[in-house]
């Protein structure tokens, strides 16, 4: 089933605990876990608090616009090799 709508009406949605990647801004390419969803003045989800842990084990919490995030997709090299064979 197809549903047509204007692009500005489409909103990204994330769940607590999801692994995400930042796709815009000075932290672009970094990933973390959604630990909180924040709402704007109209009660709509607008930002996510992301917890990131670097290689040294340090924890960093960032607040990021939902439009600057996407679900992180892990690529298993063994699966990719099997698929390309």
Residue, then its C-alpha position, 0 to 999 in steps of 0.5 A: x500500500x502506498x501513501x502519498x504526502x508532502x515531504x515536510x509532513x514526514x518526521x523521523x522517529x527513534x526509540x530509546x536504546x536504538x543505535x544511531x549515527x550522526x549524519x550532519x554537523x561537526x560530529x558527523x559520522x559518530x555513533x551512539x545510543x538514544x537515551x532520551x527523546x525531547x519534545x518541542x513547544x508543540x509536543x512533537x519529538x524534536x531532539x534526541x539525547x545521544x550517549x556516546x562512549x569513545x575508545x578510552x571508555x569516556x562517556x559523552x552525552x549530546x543533544x542532536x536534532x532528529x533530522x541529523x540522525x539515522x539508524x546505525x546499520x552494522x555491516x558484517x564483512x562475512x555476510x557481505x563476502x558470502x553475498x558477493x561470491 
